Amino acid sequence: MNFCYYINKLKLKYEEENMSSSPKTLKERLDCLEQNDLIFKKGKQAVMETIQEIRLKIKLSQTPKNLDIKKPQTLI
């Protein structure tokens, strides 16, 4: 999807800014990259969940209005 491209581009920009500012050792740089990766994975997951919610709302809005959906009745 197109948003993945922009998320990855933003991730690279964010990493470049953070890498140039503070971490000096390779270990610190690796830790920073791993932390950034985790942050962006969570962000990407949130975007995917939002898209799924929007698709569901669209699908529900396209169901016929005259369709009477009732819960299944249980026998007593």
Secondary structure by P-SEA (a helix, b strand, c coil): caaaaaaaaaaaaaaaaaaacccccaaaaaaaaaaaaaaaaaaaaaaaaaaaaaaaaaaaaacccccccccccccc
